[in-house]
Amino acid sequence: MLLLWVSVVAASALAAPAPRKGGQRRGAAGAPNVVLVVSDSFDGRLTFHPGNQVVKLPFINLMKAHGTSFLNAYTNSPICCPSRAAMWSGLFTHLTESWNNFKGLDPNYTTWMDVMETHGYRTQKFGKLDYTSGHHSISNRVEAWTRDVPFLLRQEGRPMVNLIPNKTKVRVMERDWKNTDRAINWLKKEAINYTEPFVLYLGLNLPHPYPSPSSGENFGSSTFHTSLYWLEKVSRDAIKIPKWLPLSEMHPVDYYSSYTKNCTGKFTEKEIKNIRAFYYAMCAETDAMLGEIILALRQLDLLQKTIVIYSSDHGELAMEHRQFYKMSMYEASSHIPLLIMGPGIKANQQVSNVVSLVDIYPTMLDIAQIPLPQNLSGYSLLPLSSETFKNEHKFKDTRPSWVLSEFHGCNVNASIYMLRTNQWKYIAYSDGASVTPQLFDLSSDPDELTNIAIKFPEITSSLDQKLRSIVNYPEVSASVHQYNKKQFIKWKQSIGQNYSNVIANLRWHQDWLKEPRKYESAIDQWLKTHTNPTV
């Protein structure tokens, strides 16, 4: 039945008339509707070969066949709130100063949706937003603030799987399905009656791992959870067991991340394969919710006049580089899906240009023919994907040949900056001197196992100079360090005499409670003497 529906939608997409070329649109009149679906933690490599061989994603495949897919799309910060702040603002993370999952945009910040609304679009959003300040647990914040403290503590539960042994259980992530239902209900009862175009946003939590209460009161999310229904969509024989460097050969920041994520212990090949299989099954469930939105648009005769965009805030390591979660510049964590389908969008086109989430803001305004602000970090995607949209600013000519991603949050003990070009991935840390940089040639080393920064000093130096021309990253790292210290002091003062008990029982409690005085003393020493961000 699902394949039948996909065929019906595909036929409709092919039959849909393209908008008139060269026609001038004033305001929102005549502009297409836009639906943006953004999931969490979706590895973008699953949307093209060979990654797409491991799990069935029929609606992503539909969007590929009848739209444009971006093969090299990246997050601007591999963690929830900062990445979404970049997407909603069109600005790099160091410009929004969204340093961690607690510090995002001001709630009153003018987003692309606000701008579209002032230009006549009807707007609605459902589900996970997560781009404003003030979210996430105390433990998550404290772990980010204290990452410069020279101690090593496990902050997460060991990654694990949990199966619902039911071949008919479709709605595993109930909250996401309810938000999908709400979005469809809005399309059926509200959007269908509008004479003006609309923009709809749906945010999904999947395929983010589920919470792990067994890890304590302030538990993290280290459980990959699904049902047999979704697990059967995974081709287990196609699952690749990632290669790991020996612990002694890991980059120091990678080792810190692996340890704090509770991944330095022994894992059997079966465990690793199960974690990856369950993750892929969670991606299949995500694809199904995207499909429900597409099917609803088709049933309401809205598909032929609606541009559908699918993306994710970041990826998921799923045991690559001996880690799960994100918070890394490796491909599994930083490479995201980005697909566009709709009137005027080129069908069955794959774009190799490097693009990123900050490009969503100018793309949305470009679709609506709204003049673009001059201060944006991103560029419209329409010149790379559109048959009919006329872009007066010719962004295709000015788009840079690089993208920037940065990370300043928990589970990593130095600020990280990634410059991705067509061939190279350059990763700088902290002040650019105290931590060894990394350089990968993705054309010959797609698994990113061989750091060639020392082997090719001229390339490393050239990319570092380019990175510094984009962002003064040593200065940014120092600013983040000072922010972390000030926030920690403010938090410590706010809890008064309960400080010792509270800090001991955060997510790192299993390690902390073994030597509480040692770790408190380390923080005290850091507050007194630590002035420069180092590893």
C-alpha positions in Angstrom: 0.0 0.0 0.0 2.8 2.4 0.9 4.5 1.8 -2.5 1.2 2.4 -4.2 0.8 5.8 -2.5 4.4 6.7 -3.4 3.6 5.9 -7.1 0.5 8.1 -6.9 2.4 11.0 -5.4 5.2 10.6 -8.0 2.7 10.7 -10.8 1.1 13.8 -9.4 4.5 15.5 -9.0 5.3 14.7 -12.7 2.0 16.0 -13.9 2.1 19.2 -11.8 2.4 22.3 -14.0 5.4 24.5 -13.5 4.8 28.2 -12.6 5.1 30.7 -15.4 8.6 31.7 -16.2 9.6 35.3 -15.8 6.3 36.3 -14.0 6.7 39.0 -11.4 5.3 38.3 -8.0 4.4 41.2 -5.7 4.4 40.3 -2.0 3.0 36.9 -1.3 0.5 36.9 -4.1 1.2 34.0 -6.5 4.1 32.7 -4.4 4.1 29.0 -3.6 3.4 27.5 -0.2 6.4 26.1 1.7 6.5 23.2 4.1 9.8 22.7 6.0 10.2 19.4 7.9 13.3 19.3 10.1 14.2 16.1 12.0 16.9 15.6 14.6 20.1 13.6 14.3 19.7 12.3 10.7 22.9 11.3 9.0 22.7 13.0 5.6 24.8 10.2 3.9 21.7 8.0 4.2 20.1 10.0 1.4 22.5 9.0 -1.3 24.6 6.0 -2.4 26.0 3.9 -0.8 24.4 5.0 2.5 20.9 4.7 1.1 21.4 0.9 0.6 21.1 0.2 4.3 17.5 1.3 5.0 14.3 1.9 3.1 13.4 5.6 2.9 10.6 5.7 0.3 9.6 9.4 0.8 13.2 10.7 0.8 13.7 8.7 -2.4 10.5 10.3 -3.8 11.9 13.8 -3.0 15.2 12.8 -4.7 13.4 11.6 -7.8 11.1 14.7 -8.1 13.3 17.3 -6.6 16.9 18.4 -5.9 19.1 16.8 -3.3 22.2 18.4 -1.9 25.0 15.8 -1.5 27.3 18.0 0.7 25.0 19.7 3.2 26.3 20.4 6.7 25.1 21.7 10.1 26.6 24.9 11.3 26.9 23.5 14.8 26.5 19.7 15.5 24.1 20.1 18.5 20.4 20.9 18.7 19.9 24.5 19.9 22.9 26.2 18.2 22.3 24.5 14.9 18.6 25.5 14.9 19.6 29.0 15.9 21.7 29.2 12.8 18.9 27.8 10.6 16.2 30.3 12.0 18.6 33.3 11.9 20.7 32.6 8.8 23.8 33.5 10.9 26.8 31.5 11.9 27.1 30.3 15.5 29.8 32.8 16.6 27.4 35.6 15.4 24.4 34.4 17.3 26.6 33.4 20.3 24.6 30.3 20.7 27.3 28.5 22.6 25.5 25.5 23.9 22.0 23.8 24.2 21.0 26.5 26.8 22.1 29.6 24.9 20.2 30.2 21.7 18.4 33.1 20.1 16.4 35.6 22.0 12.8 34.6 22.0 11.9 37.8 20.2 14.5 37.3 17.5 13.1 38.0 14.0 13.3 34.7 12.1 12.6 34.0 8.4 9.1 32.9 9.3 8.4 36.3 11.0 9.6 38.0 7.9 7.4 35.9 5.6 4.4 36.6 7.8 4.9 40.3 7.5 5.0 39.9 3.7 1.6 38.2 3.6 2.3 34.5 4.3 0.1 32.5 6.7 2.5 30.8 9.1 2.3 27.8 11.5 4.8 25.6 13.3 4.5 22.3 15.2 6.9 20.1 17.1 10.5 20.7 18.1 11.8 24.2 17.7 14.6 24.4 20.1 16.3 27.6 18.9 15.8 30.0 21.8 17.6 30.3 25.0 16.7 28.6 28.3 16.2 24.9 27.4 17.8 21.6 28.4 18.9 20.1 31.7 21.0 21.7 34.4 23.4 18.8 33.9 23.8 19.6 30.2 24.6 23.2 31.0 27.1 22.4 33.8 28.9 19.9 31.6 29.3 22.5 28.9 30.4 25.2 31.3 33.1 23.0 33.0 34.6 21.5 29.9 37.8 23.4 30.5 38.2 21.7 33.9 41.0 19.1 33.7 39.0 16.1 34.8 37.5 13.2 32.9 34.0 12.0 33.9 31.5 9.8 32.1 28.5 12.0 31.4 26.2 9.7 29.5 24.7 6.2 29.9 26.4 3.5 27.8 24.7 3.4 24.4 22.1 0.6 24.2 19.1 -0.7 22.2 15.6 -1.4 23.2 13.2 -3.3 21.0 9.4 -3.4 20.9 8.9 -7.0 19.7 5.8 -6.1 17.6 5.7 -6.3 13.8 2.7 -4.1 13.6 3.8 -1.3 16.0 4.2 1.7 13.7 3.9 4.7 16.0 6.9 4.2 18.3 7.7 7.9 18.8 4.3 9.0 19.9 5.1 12.6 20.4 6.4 13.1 16.9 3.4 11.3 15.4 1.0 13.5 17.4 2.8 16.6 16.1 2.7 15.2 12.5 -1.1 14.6 13.0 -1.5 18.2 14.3 0.3 19.5 11.2 -1.9 17.5 8.9 -5.0 18.6 10.7 -3.9 22.2 10.2 -3.4 21.6 6.5 -6.9 20.1 6.3 -8.8 22.6 8.4 -6.9 25.8 8.0 -4.4 25.9 5.2 -6.8 24.5 2.6 -9.0 27.6 3.0 -6.4 30.2 2.7 -6.3 32.5 -0.3 -2.8 33.6 0.7 0.2 31.2 0.5 1.3 29.5 3.8 4.5 28.3 5.3 4.4 25.3 7.6 7.2 24.1 9.9 7.3 20.6 11.5 10.0 19.7 13.9 10.6 16.0 14.7 12.7 14.6 17.6 13.5 11.4 15.7 15.9 9.8 15.1 17.5 11.3 18.2 18.2 8.5 20.8 15.7 8.1 23.6 16.3 8.9 27.3 18.1 6.4 29.4 16.6 6.6 33.0 18.9 3.9 34.2 21.8 6.3 34.1 20.3 8.3 37.0 18.1 11.2 37.9 19.7 13.6 35.4 19.8 11.0 32.7 20.9 11.6 29.1 19.6 10.0 25.9 21.6 6.9 25.0 18.9 4.4 24.1 18.2 3.5 20.4 14.6 2.4 20.5 12.3 0.9 17.8 9.9 -1.8 16.9 10.2 -4.9 14.7 8.1 -3.1 12.1 10.8 -0.6 11.5 13.7 -2.9 12.1 12.5 -4.9 9.1 13.1 -1.9 6.9 16.9 -2.2 7.6 19.2 -4.4 5.5 21.4 -5.8 8.2 23.9 -7.2 5.6 24.5 -3.7 4.4 25.4 -2.3 7.8 29.0 -1.2 7.9 30.9 -1.8 11.1 33.0 1.3 11.5 36.8 1.1 12.0 38.2 2.5 15.2 41.6 3.8 16.0 43.2 2.4 19.1 42.4 4.5 22.2 46.1 5.5 22.4 46.0 6.9 18.8 42.8 8.9 19.1 42.9 12.7 18.8 42.8 14.1 22.4 39.5 15.8 21.9 38.0 12.6 20.4 39.2 10.6 23.4 37.6 13.1 25.8 34.4 12.9 23.8 34.4 9.1 23.7 35.1 8.8 27.4 32.4 11.3 28.5 30.0 9.5 26.2 30.8 6.2 27.9 32.2 4.6 24.8 35.8 3.7 25.8 34.8 0.3 27.1 34.5 -2.9 25.2 31.8 -3.3 22.6 31.2 -6.5 20.7 30.6 -6.3 16.9 27.0 -7.5 17.6 26.4 -4.6 19.9 27.7 -2.1 17.4 25.7 -3.6 14.6 22.5 -3.5 16.7 23.0 0.1 17.7 23.4 1.1 14.0 20.5 -1.1 12.9 18.2 0.4 15.5 19.3 3.9 14.5 18.6 3.2 10.9 15.1 1.9 11.8 14.5 5.1 13.7 15.4 7.0 10.4 12.8 4.8 8.6 10.1 6.0 11.0 11.2 9.6 10.5 10.9 9.1 6.7 7.3 7.8 7.3 6.3 11.0 9.1 7.7 13.1 6.3 5.7 10.9 3.9 2.5 11.6 5.9 2.9 15.3 5.2 3.6 14.7 1.5 0.5 12.4 1.2 -1.7 15.0 3.0 -0.5 17.7 0.5 -1.3 15.4 -2.4 -4.8 14.5 -1.0 -5.6 18.2 -0.6 -4.4 19.1 -4.1 -1.7 21.3 -2.5 1.4 19.4 -3.6 1.6 20.9 -7.0 1.8 24.4 -5.5 3.9 23.7 -2.4 7.7 23.6 -2.1 8.6 20.8 0.4 12.0 21.0 2.1 13.5 18.3 4.4 16.6 18.6 6.5 18.0 17.9 10.0 19.7 19.9 12.7 22.8 17.5 12.6 23.7 13.8 12.2 24.3 10.9 14.5 27.6 9.1 15.0 26.0 5.8 15.8 29.3 4.3 17.0 31.5 5.8 14.3 34.8 7.0 15.8 33.9 5.2 19.0 31.1 7.6 19.8 27.3 8.1 19.6 25.3 11.4 19.6 26.8 14.3 17.7 29.1 17.1 19.0 31.7 16.2 16.4 32.8 17.4 13.0 33.1 13.9 11.6 30.8 13.2 8.7 28.2 11.1 10.6 27.7 14.0 13.0 28.0 17.1 10.7 26.7 15.9 7.4 22.9 16.5 7.1 20.2 15.7 4.6 18.8 18.5 2.5 16.2 17.9 -0.2 13.8 20.3 -2.0 10.8 19.4 -4.1 8.0 21.4 -5.6 7.0 23.8 -8.4 9.9 25.2 -10.3 12.5 22.9 -8.6 14.6 20.7 -10.8 13.7 17.0 -10.7 16.2 14.2 -10.1 19.1 16.6 -9.6 22.0 16.1 -7.3 24.0 19.2 -6.3 27.6 18.7 -5.1 28.2 22.2 -3.9 28.8 22.5 -0.2 25.8 24.1 1.6 24.6 24.5 5.2 21.7 25.3 7.4 22.3 29.0 7.3 21.2 28.8 3.7 17.6 28.0 4.8 16.8 31.6 5.8 17.7 33.2 2.4 16.1 30.4 0.5 12.8 30.9 2.3 12.8 34.6 1.5 13.9 33.9 -2.0 11.0 31.5 -2.6 8.6 34.3 -1.4 10.5 36.9 -3.5 11.3 38.9 -0.4 14.4 41.1 -0.5 17.3 39.5 1.4 19.1 41.2 4.4 22.7 42.0 3.7 24.1 40.5 6.9 23.2 36.9 6.4 25.8 34.2 6.6 24.0 31.9 4.1 23.0 32.0 0.4 19.8 31.1 -1.3 19.7 27.5 -2.6 17.4 28.4 -5.5 20.1 29.2 -8.0 21.3 25.6 -7.5 17.9 24.0 -7.6 15.4 26.0 -9.5 14.2 26.0 -13.1 12.1 29.1 -13.0 12.9 31.3 -10.0 14.8 34.4 -11.1 17.4 35.6 -8.6 18.3 39.2 -9.1 21.3 39.0 -6.8 23.0 36.2 -8.8 24.0 34.3 -5.6 25.2 31.4 -7.7 28.2 33.5 -8.7 28.9 34.8 -5.1 28.3 31.6 -3.1 31.6 30.6 -1.5 33.3 27.2 -2.0 33.3 26.4 1.7 31.0 26.0 4.7 31.7 26.7 8.3 30.7 24.7 11.3 31.6 25.2 14.9 30.9 23.7 18.3 31.3 25.0 21.8 29.2 22.7 24.0 29.3 19.7 26.2 31.2 16.3 25.7 34.0 18.2 24.0 36.8 19.9 25.9 37.7 22.6 23.3 35.9 24.8 20.9 35.9 23.2 17.4 35.9 24.9 14.0 35.4 23.0 10.7 36.1 24.4 7.3 34.7 22.1 4.6 35.7 22.7 0.9 35.1 20.4 -2.1 38.0 18.1 -1.2 39.2 19.0 2.2 37.9 19.0 5.7 40.0 21.2 8.1 39.3 21.1 11.8 40.9 23.6 14.2 40.6 23.7 17.9 40.6 26.2 20.7 43.3 28.9 20.2 44.8 27.2 17.1 48.0 26.4 18.9 47.4 24.3 22.0 45.5 21.5 20.2 46.6 19.6 17.1 44.4 20.4 14.1 43.0 17.8 11.7 43.0 17.6 8.0 41.1 15.0 6.0 41.0 14.3 2.3 37.4 13.1 2.0 37.9 12.0 -1.6 40.5 9.3 -0.6 39.6 8.9 3.1 35.8 9.1 3.5 36.0 7.4 6.9 38.3 10.2 8.2 40.8 7.8 9.8 44.0 9.5 8.6 44.8 13.0 9.8 47.2 14.4 7.2 47.6 17.9 8.8 51.3 17.3 9.5 52.0 15.6 6.2 50.6 18.5 4.2 51.6 21.6 6.1 51.1 24.0 3.2 47.5 22.9 2.7 46.9 23.0 6.4 48.3 26.5 6.7 46.3 27.7 3.7 43.0 26.4 5.1 43.8 27.8 8.5 44.4 31.2 7.1 41.1 30.9 5.2 39.3 29.9 8.4 40.8 32.9 10.3 39.6 35.2 7.5 36.1 34.0 8.2 36.2 33.9 12.0 38.8 35.0 14.5 38.5 31.6 16.2 41.1 32.1 18.9 39.2 35.2 20.1 35.8 33.3 19.9 37.2 30.4 21.9 38.4 32.9 24.6 35.0 34.5 24.7 33.3 31.1 25.1 35.7 30.2 27.9 34.9 33.5 29.8 31.1 32.9 29.2 31.4 29.4 30.6 33.2 30.6 33.8 30.7 33.4 34.4 27.7 31.2 33.9 29.1 28.5 36.2 29.8 31.0 39.0 26.3 32.5 38.6 24.8 29.0 38.8 26.9 28.0 41.8 25.9 31.1 43.7 22.2 30.5 42.9 22.1 27.1 44.6 24.1 28.2 47.7 24.6 25.5 50.3 23.1 22.8 48.1 26.0 23.1 45.7 28.0 20.0 46.7 25.0 17.7 46.6 23.6 19.1 43.4 26.8 19.0 41.4 27.6 15.5 42.6 24.3 14.1 41.3 24.4 15.3 37.8 24.8 12.9 34.9 28.4 12.3 35.9 27.3 11.1 39.3 28.7 7.5 38.9 32.2 8.8 38.6 31.9 11.9 40.7 30.7 10.2 43.8 33.8 8.0 43.9 36.0 11.0 44.7 33.8 14.1 45.2 36.4 16.2 47.0 38.9 15.7 44.1 36.4 16.9 41.5 35.2 19.9 43.5 38.8 20.9 44.1 39.5 20.7 40.4 36.6 23.1 39.7 37.8 25.5 42.5 41.2 25.5 41.0 39.8 26.2 37.6 37.8 29.1 38.9 40.8 30.7 40.5 43.5 30.2 37.9 42.2 29.2 34.5 42.3 32.1 32.1 43.0 30.6 28.6 41.0 27.9 26.8 43.1 24.8 26.5 42.6 21.0 26.4 
